[in-house]
Amino acid sequence: MIPLEKIIVLNRLPLFSALKTEDIYMISTIASEEVYEDQHILFYQGDVGDKLFIVVSGKVQILQERDGKQFHLVTVRENDFLGELALFDAETRTATARCEGHCTFLVIERNDMEQLAHEYPAIAFGFIKVLIRRMREMMKTREL
């Protein structure tokens, strides 16, 4: 994926909506492309998170195990993302992520994001604002 394609993909995401174009460009420099086949496990519930996955193409099933049974929580599709909290903490994953069909991702690792955030604090601040907005929206839907 060429740098311009990465910028286009990142620009589509609400996660980066509060950022300036130059900030999105900086993020594109640390985003790497990864491709996986059907049924590939991106991460397991209980793994320590260290990556954000942006779905460029394909679908990802989010599955959670409770009481020995596996439950489907949601399907993450193109132009969406998963694992965003892993960019800010080293907590364990709360679910398993499995590719459904051929999938392409832009992947941002926590260490790279931390370094970028230290150099460009506006990126971290903009990212945090969007995460807070997303959390508030989730809380409102749970109240209904």
N, C-alpha and C positions, 0 to 999 in steps of 0.2 A: 504494500500500500504506500503510495507516495505521500509526502507531507501534506499536500493540499487536500487529499482525500481524508486524512486524519482530521484536519481542521473542520471539514464539512461534517463529518460524523459527530465530532464533539459539539459543534454548533447546534446540532439538532436536539441535544439533550437538555432537559430542564435542569439537570444537575449543575450545568455550567451557565445557566441563563443570566446569572448576576455578574458574570465576568466579561471583561473587555476582550476585544479580538486579540490584542497582543498577549493577554493572559492565556487565552485558549491556544494560541500558537506555542507558548512556552510549555503548556501541558502536552501538546502534540509531540514535542521533542522527547518526552519520557514515555510515551505510549508505544507499546510494541504490539505487533499483530501476531495472533495465535490462531491456529486452525485445528479443529478437532472433529472426529467422526461421530456418528450416531452412538449413543449410550456411553460416551466418555464421561467420566466423573471429574468435574472441575475441582470439587472439594467435598469432603464428607462432614456431616454433622459432628462437631467435636474437634475438628482440625483448628489449629490456630490460623486466623485470617491474616493475610499479608498482601492481598491483591484486590483491586476493583476490576470487574469484568464489564465491558461495554459490548452489547450484542450488536454486531455489524450485520450479520445475517444468521438465520436459523432461530431455534427456540431452545430454551432451557427449562427443564422441569425442576421446581423447588420442592423437595420432599423432606418431611420431618418424621422421625421415629419417636413414638410415644407408646409406652407399655408394650413394647415388642412388635408393634404394628407400624407400617409405613403409611403416611398420609400425604396426599398431594396438596400443597398449599397454594401454589400459583404457577403459571407459565410466564416466563419472561421472554419477550419477543424483541425483534429488531428495533433499534433506536431506544432501547431501555438498558438498564444496568443492574448489577447485583454485586454485593460485597462492599458497598461504599463505606460502611463503618470500619472496615479493616484498614482503611487509610489512616485512621486516627487512633486505633488501639489494637492491642495484640490479644484480644479476647477470642474465645473459640466460636466457631461457626454454629449458628443455631439450626441449620438445616443442611441437607445435601443438595448439590446442584448437578444435574445430569443432562447432557446434551440430547436433544431430540432431533435427529438428522444431522447433516453436515453443518457445522457452526464456525463462524469467523468472529473473532473478538479483537477489540483494542484492550490491552491490559496495562494497568498502571500499578506499579509496586509501591508499597508503603514507604520504603527507604527513599525511593526517588521522589515521591510526593513530599516527604518531610524535608528533604534537601531543597526542593523547589520552593516550598512554603517559607523556609528560612530566608531564602534569597529574595522572594517576592511575597511579602506578607499579605498583600491585597488578594492574592490568589486564595490563600487559606481562609481569609475573612469572607470572601465571596462564596466559597465552597461551603463554609459553615452556615452562612445565612440560608442557603438553599436547603441544606440538611435539616435545619431547624424548621423551615417552612414545611418540608415533607413530613417531619415528625408531628407537627401540629395538625396537618391534614389527616394523618393516620389516627391521631387521638380523637379528632372530631368524628370520624367514621365509626370508631369503637363506641362512642357515646350514643350513637343513634340506635 
